[in-house]
Amino acid sequence: MSYEDFNFPFEGPLHEVFPALHAAQSAFMAQIDSLAAPDRKTHELIRLACTVVRRNPPGIERHAMLAHEVGASW
């Protein structure tokens, strides 16, 4: 796999060092994406919480912005 095969910059290095962790993390995030019940705001807040847990500053910024765009406030 090359770095172009991944959506986010952190995925290539993560996959190189911890391929099983990367696969598990991708499966977990795919399950969140497939949830039909939450509205868009709840979906973005869940993603925001996941990126906080992952300590991913670009993801935190992105999902905070997206959550705010769909009506979240804090």
Order of alpha helices (4+ residues) and beta strands (2+ residues): alpha-alpha-alpha-alpha
